[in-house]
Amino acid sequence: MELKVCHLYPDVLNLYGDRGNIMCMKKRLEWRGIGCSVDNVGIGEKNDLTAYDLFFIGGGQDFDQEILLEDLRLRKGGQIRDALEDGKVFLCICGGYQMMGHYYKTPDGHYCQFLGAIDFYTVGGEKRMIGNYAYRLGQESGGETVVGFENHSGRTHLGKGLRPLGTVLRGFGNNGEDRTEGVRYKNAFCTYSHGPVLPKNPAFADVILETALSRKYGSCSLEPLKDGFERLAHDTVLRQVLRPLWLPGK
């Protein structure tokens, strides 16, 4: 077995070590004797995206997103939408997540038109939502807790009937209002979680890999790995995030 991974825009979308997610997925496959090839596809490149099984898009600053918008819409947008609807697996982080939606509206009213591949939109706020946070995945994504780091001013609002990736336990998530985090649409896993998210959330990493392998080969059940250090990192961060808030006089 083998997975072919497409890392989209690695040169401009790589905040907070997001490319570590690629390294994590590749290692977790190799440790199980499963092949994994990774192609970096940047601005201006015209790769045939139909050949890939899994796509990764990391986070970037607003300026970085502006640079690649034309390339995204004119060169790669159609293939990305087709791959998404065909059930190919996507992991999209922060800015990469936002670009899968309809648009981003800045606080001064400027619209950045995005792919419109998934029914949601994002509106920029004056105050950033930043810090370590935790959320619980929906049952269709494994139901485990995920810990990560969020830093975004965009408030994302999901379309009617669209499922979030998870429910916020502590932190802001999509918009700081409705306790939703990310979105799960077909086989796309979209989240605001930097960190990178997968190394300290091994169960979530395996859900993504199993989904991609099952999509390609019909079914797949990955053998467990010895995730002692990974789970220790997860549990340590989770305890810190969920500890009771300090209140004056308490």
DAFEN-V783152 format. One record per residue. N is the residue number from 1. PHI is phi in whole degrees, -180 to 180 (* if undefined). OMEGA is omega in radians with two decimals (NA if undefined). Layout:
n = {N,N}
phi = {PHI,PHI}
omega = {OMEGA,OMEGA}
This chain:
n = {1,2,3,4,5,6,7,8,9,10,11,12,13,14,15,16,17,18,19,20,21,22,23,24,25,26,27,28,29,30,31,32,33,34,35,36,37,38,39,40,41,42,43,44,45,46,47,48,49,50,51,52,53,54,55,56,57,58,59,60,61,62,63,64,65,66,67,68,69,70,71,72,73,74,75,76,77,78,79,80,81,82,83,84,85,86,87,88,89,90,91,92,93,94,95,96,97,98,99,100,101,102,103,104,105,106,107,108,109,110,111,112,113,114,115,116,117,118,119,120,121,122,123,124,125,126,127,128,129,130,131,132,133,134,135,136,137,138,139,140,141,142,143,144,145,146,147,148,149,150,151,152,153,154,155,156,157,158,159,160,161,162,163,164,165,166,167,168,169,170,171,172,173,174,175,176,177,178,179,180,181,182,183,184,185,186,187,188,189,190,191,192,193,194,195,196,197,198,199,200,201,202,203,204,205,206,207,208,209,210,211,212,213,214,215,216,217,218,219,220,221,222,223,224,225,226,227,228,229,230,231,232,233,234,235,236,237,238,239,240,241,242,243,244,245,246,247,248,249,250}
phi = {*,-156,-115,-104,-109,-109,-97,-83,54,-66,-75,-121,-117,-157,-79,51,69,-59,-66,-60,-65,-64,-60,-65,-62,-63,-65,-66,-75,-62,-61,-102,76,-106,-71,-153,-115,-126,-113,-89,-121,-104,-63,88,-83,-113,-65,-81,-77,-69,-81,-96,-100,-143,-118,-125,-129,-88,-96,-153,-74,-57,-64,-62,-64,-60,-59,-98,-60,-64,-63,-62,-76,-89,-104,-119,-57,-62,-68,-65,-63,-64,-64,-62,-69,-81,91,-64,-90,-127,-120,-124,-114,49,-60,-64,-64,-58,-69,-78,-88,-76,-164,-123,-103,-75,-59,-92,93,-81,-100,-105,-77,-107,-73,67,-75,-130,-81,-155,-141,-132,-120,-73,-115,-76,-105,-78,-104,-140,138,-67,-150,-143,-148,-107,-65,-67,-60,-68,-113,109,76,-81,-83,-126,-116,-168,-127,-114,-156,-154,-100,-74,-107,-96,-124,-82,-69,-60,85,-81,-89,-71,-68,-162,-115,-68,-95,-156,128,-109,74,-58,-148,77,-121,-106,65,-87,-133,65,-149,-118,-127,50,-108,-98,-114,-117,-152,-87,-82,-88,149,-70,-76,-74,-57,-98,-136,-62,-64,-66,-58,-70,-60,-64,-67,-64,-63,-67,-68,-66,-61,-86,-113,101,-161,-164,-133,-75,-71,-64,-109,-81,-100,-60,-69,-63,-72,-63,-62,-60,-66,-65,-65,-61,-61,-66,-70,-93,-61,-58,-69,-76,-123,-56,85,-96}
omega = {3.14,3.01,3.05,-3.01,3.06,3.07,-3.07,3.05,-3.12,-3.09,-3.10,-3.13,-3.11,3.08,3.00,3.06,-3.08,3.13,3.05,3.08,3.08,3.14,-3.13,-3.12,-3.13,-3.14,-3.10,3.03,-3.11,3.12,3.12,3.13,-3.14,-3.11,3.10,3.05,-3.09,3.04,3.03,-3.10,-3.05,3.14,3.10,-3.14,-3.03,3.14,3.02,-3.04,-3.14,-3.07,-3.00,3.13,-3.04,-3.12,3.06,3.07,-3.10,-3.11,3.12,3.09,-3.11,-3.13,3.13,3.14,3.14,-3.11,-3.02,-3.07,-3.14,3.11,-3.13,-3.07,-2.98,-3.06,-2.97,-3.02,-3.11,3.14,3.12,3.12,3.13,3.14,3.12,-3.11,3.12,3.10,3.04,-3.05,3.10,2.90,-3.05,-3.04,2.98,3.14,3.07,3.04,-3.10,-3.09,3.08,-3.12,-3.07,-3.07,2.98,3.10,-3.11,3.14,3.13,3.01,3.12,-3.13,2.95,-3.14,-3.12,-3.00,-3.04,-3.14,3.12,-2.99,3.00,3.09,-3.09,3.12,-3.13,3.10,-3.14,-3.09,3.12,3.05,-2.93,3.06,3.01,-3.13,-3.12,3.07,3.11,3.12,3.00,-3.09,3.13,3.11,3.04,3.06,-3.11,3.02,3.12,3.05,-3.13,3.14,3.13,3.09,-3.08,3.04,-3.13,3.05,-3.07,-3.13,-3.07,3.08,-3.10,3.09,-3.14,-3.09,3.00,3.06,-3.12,3.14,-3.07,3.04,3.06,-3.10,-3.04,-3.11,-3.03,-3.01,3.13,-3.06,-2.98,3.10,3.05,3.07,3.05,3.10,3.00,3.12,-3.01,3.12,3.05,3.09,-3.08,-3.06,3.04,-2.96,2.98,2.98,-0.04,-2.97,-2.94,-3.08,-3.13,3.05,-3.01,3.13,3.10,3.11,-3.10,3.05,3.14,-3.12,3.11,3.11,-3.14,3.14,3.10,3.09,-3.07,-2.98,3.09,3.06,3.14,3.02,-3.07,3.07,-3.11,3.02,3.06,-3.01,-3.07,-3.12,-3.14,-3.13,3.07,3.10,3.13,-3.05,3.13,3.12,-3.12,3.11,-3.13,-3.10,-3.04,-3.14,-3.10,3.11,3.11,3.12,3.12,3.09,-3.13,NA}
